[in-house]
Amino acid sequence: MEDGVIGGGDAAAAGTAAAPGSNGDDGAAIEDDAVEGGDAAAAAPESDGGDAADPGGVGGVSEARGGEASVGSVADGGDGSGDGGSAGGSQRSEAEAELAAQQVERERIERRKAERTGPIESGAKLSGKAADLLAAIRAVEGGEKPAATAFGDPEPAPRRAAPAPEPVRRPQPAAPAAVAPAAEAVAAVRRVLADGGAPESLAPQVTAALGEGADALLREDPWHLLRVSGVRPDQADGFARALLGAECGPDDERRGRAVTGWLLEQAAVAGHTALEMPALTAALAQRAVHDPEAAVQDAIAEGEALVFQDALDPGAPEPEDDEEERPVRVLVGLERYALAEESLADGLARLVNSLSKDASEPWEAAAAAASGGAAELARAVAGHGLVLHTGGEAARAEPAALLTAARAAGLRAFAATHAPDGRRRPTALSADGGEAVGTVAGLLSGAEGPGRDTDGALALDLLIVLDAPQLDVEDAAILVEALPDGARLVLSGDPAVLWSAGAGRVFADLLAARVCPQIASRTPDPGPLGELVSGIGVGELLQVEAPGKEIVIVPVRDAGEAVHRTVQLVADSVPRAIGVPAEQTVVITPGHGGAAGTRALNTVLKERLNPGPGRFGGFDPGDRIAYSPAPGRTVPGQVVTADADGLHLSCAGVTVVVPKERVEQSVRHGWALTAHQAVGSRWPAAVVVLPGDAAQSLSRPWVYTAFSRAERHLSVVHGVEQALPRAVSEALPKPRTTRLPLLLKTQVPAAN
């Protein structure tokens, strides 16, 4: 190969290779052909937007730079990362079962919240309508009351006992199939859309989003169209003008309320669970809302948003002077994320405080059986309900050893990974043969794991969650709520990778809060790849000797040459020189659109590696695909066949049948992926493509994630010159606004 090895004396040394990408926190808007922001998957199976900038200015709530998608544009499925193909049987059934399980857990959370009593002091520093609304919010606000007092739980009490006999895993009830909207309702909505000049093809989506009477609701308030994924405010404005005529105006309170909700949804796509009031009002002003503060108050009054008053320093004493105001920040967010954060903080406090000392013998035996870093982790777990573990790929051996030791000591232990491929890596290190390893999605859906006890809790003494940075706040809340009192929870992961596709930054918030033991692995990742990636993690782009061509740089001048070189590497150079076949090589690129995005690369790679007419929706048997069973999760796989039932896939050894109507939304070709699609999985070889137009989106987490997907060989096709060293040293993750750290501080004492 005519390529230069990093650090090997070539002009294209470490300082000249460029790696692009979203830092994973750039929320993706709903538009097309923009640089990847992995969080787009939180809103749709694939959103091609990437830089919904940070809401500190207009930031994470602004629209992406990509091409202008029409109201009726449909996102190509597949963005996001994670699992969803681990169940044995139809993937559609697993997705439905997961939704049902999540619904059950959310109902339980709401019941627990409703049962709490006690006065809630909030809103003291606001006035008028905001103060009245704040007083009704069931949250721990401003740090003025400890969480236990506010929720009427003066001390932890066992909520449920672990079952004495080993439970029999009961099959989870299948979720009822999604009922298609009635034909009459869809027809009525289609007429309204036609009258407003919107694509009639949106009728099923609109009907599903707005429910019964959607046509009347749209005529009364056309801005309800913003509740449909993919619709932007300017498009909803045009629709409203066509329907309302002279009655339509930018100062319409209906518009202000709808745009407020839309901005909060976009903020969640960007990873924020709430927005500071100044950021939200500034974003509203930029979208021609004449009175942003009134629009926010109107949305709060209608129950479409919640407002919070959080003390900047919850540990500070109350002011002695009654007239002195305590420093606070005012946040506005959607109820679903507020409920999830409160439930998560409550559940973590329960695990920390409900630890029983009576049954310590098995834990001591597990700690005695472990060695090295695993022994340190086991000792921490023996005495604490919540433990954080950090490290790179090689460090996964430590929680794997803990899993083996715990099961040998007679404890009910299970490990859950983010992606199906993650099961392979701890399985190879443990003696259980994979029996005790599954995926987070499979565990939540009931397709994997130990089953539930009579109270609905997971029948576990120890749960180890690998790839913990990929946990969003909603999944984390459901997972923690499902653990019984007295169970131990280990969250393990690499803090340098991209954050979750969904809202929140749970692992990073917990690390910052320091409410539990933190075990940092001393096990380094081996070889030249390990050395390169470890340096990137601390902000240094090291020159690495790679005598076996473990790392290769391929400079390119433009996107066309980047595509040509990528195909050459995958189809010829890497198989010939490295010995890794094309089917074991992944291509990672910053976004879906553009001349060197996943669409363009997958098109040429299919032509070279599996040419065919695309008999079923553009797919042929043998095509590599990326299947997105739910927003934020991607499962690599392969097309097997197609028939009247749909597209038959093989994903992580599981047969999946995707109905015809869902293929366009949830399946895309998968030779080339985005970094967020690839996170949680690894391949023997990776080709990272860095076109010149990606320079502005470079960040350390993106580079770290993309480069660390390779196990044996990494080729970097780059055209961004000196942007890589600047990104590695300077481009840190964009912050996410969350309330979890404050909620934790008021409920869980700081760990020593």
Order of alpha helices (4+ residues) and beta strands (2+ residues): alpha-alpha-alpha-alpha-alpha-alpha-alpha-alpha-beta-alpha-alpha-beta-beta-alpha-alpha-alpha-beta-alpha-beta-alpha-beta-alpha-beta-alpha-beta-alpha-beta-alpha-beta-alpha-beta-alpha-beta-beta-beta-beta-alpha-beta-beta-alpha-beta-alpha-beta-alpha-alpha
